[in-house]
Amino acid sequence: MFSNFAERVAQKFKELGPQDELDKAIASLVSAGCDPELLGPDWGVNMQLVDIVNRQPSEGSEKLLRVVNRTMGRPSAKQQLLVLTMLDTCVRNCHPTLHIQLGSSLLWADLIKLAQDTGVSRIDAEVRDKILAMVEDYGRWLAVPLAFQDTYNTLV
């Protein structure tokens, strides 16, 4: 009985991990770019990620958002800042498909919830400021999707 349960749990963990070569490439770049040993953003890794997502905008955007969402769940504020910088770099340099998918994703909703959370222990102030800066920037210069402008107007 319990061995079957353990097998099912192991299978679920495999499903959460990288599925194909594109998924593995994005996951490894995000992992390398969010290394806690880094002193700041690794722009070379960030631009490699942009290149990978731009080669396959639809699939790459979806996989990027999934990996970024996982990384935002880490407790380290430094890693969260690095992944937010990575996401911001991709939004500014990738195909508009990423904008559309981000605007309707659970990641965007979670980021907004984090930005609105005023509990001191839940989110680092620097992370909140980065999210709010991203909301302001995207709300001002991204016309599609309207989710960015709506979010910006709501928070203002």
C-alpha positions, 0 to 999 in steps of 0.5 A: 500500500505505502510502496504504491503511494511512494511510487505515485509521489515520485512520479508527481515529482518527476512531472514537476521537473524538466520534461524535455530539452527546452525545459531542461535548458531553461531550468538550468539557465534559471538555476545558474542565474539565481545561484546564491553565490552570485554577487549580482545578475549574470547578464550573459545567462539572462541573455542566453535565456532571452535567446532560447525563449525567442527561438520558440516564443510560445513554448519557451514563454510557458516553460520560463514562467513555470520555472520562474514561478517555482524559483519565486517560492524559494525563501532567499530574497537574493534569489527572488531578486535575481529571478525577477531581474531575469524575468524583467530582462526577458519581458523587455527583450522577448517576443510579445507572446511572453507578455500575453502569457505573463499577463494571464499567468498565475505567476503575475497574480502571485507577484501582485499578491506579494506586492500588495502584502504589507506583512513584514515577515512575508516578503522582503522590502527589496523584492516588493519594490522590484515587483512594484517597479515592474508593475509600473514599467509594464503598466506604462509601456505594454499595451497588450495585454491590458492586465498590466495596465489594469494592475498598475491602475489598481495599485495607483 
